Amino acid sequence: MTEKRCARCRQPFRCGGYGCWCTEVPVTDRQFDWIAARYRDCLCPACLEEVRTGVLGSPGEGPS
């Protein structure tokens, strides 16, 4: 595991690379594209959950 800082909120979190916890978070392709267009690195669990639930992102990009 690697210690990283969230590209959005700068909070530290642990990253597992290709076997990371984030691979289990069900974000849509649109949500992933939204993240990739705005951030150069990973988001922490809290920020990724906000994207997944539609709190972050454009209206209509939340869960279907």
Secondary structure, DSSP 8 states (H G I E B T S, - for coil): -EEEE-TTT--EEEE-GGG-GGGGS---HHHHHHHHHH-SS---HHHHHHHHHTSSSSTT-S--
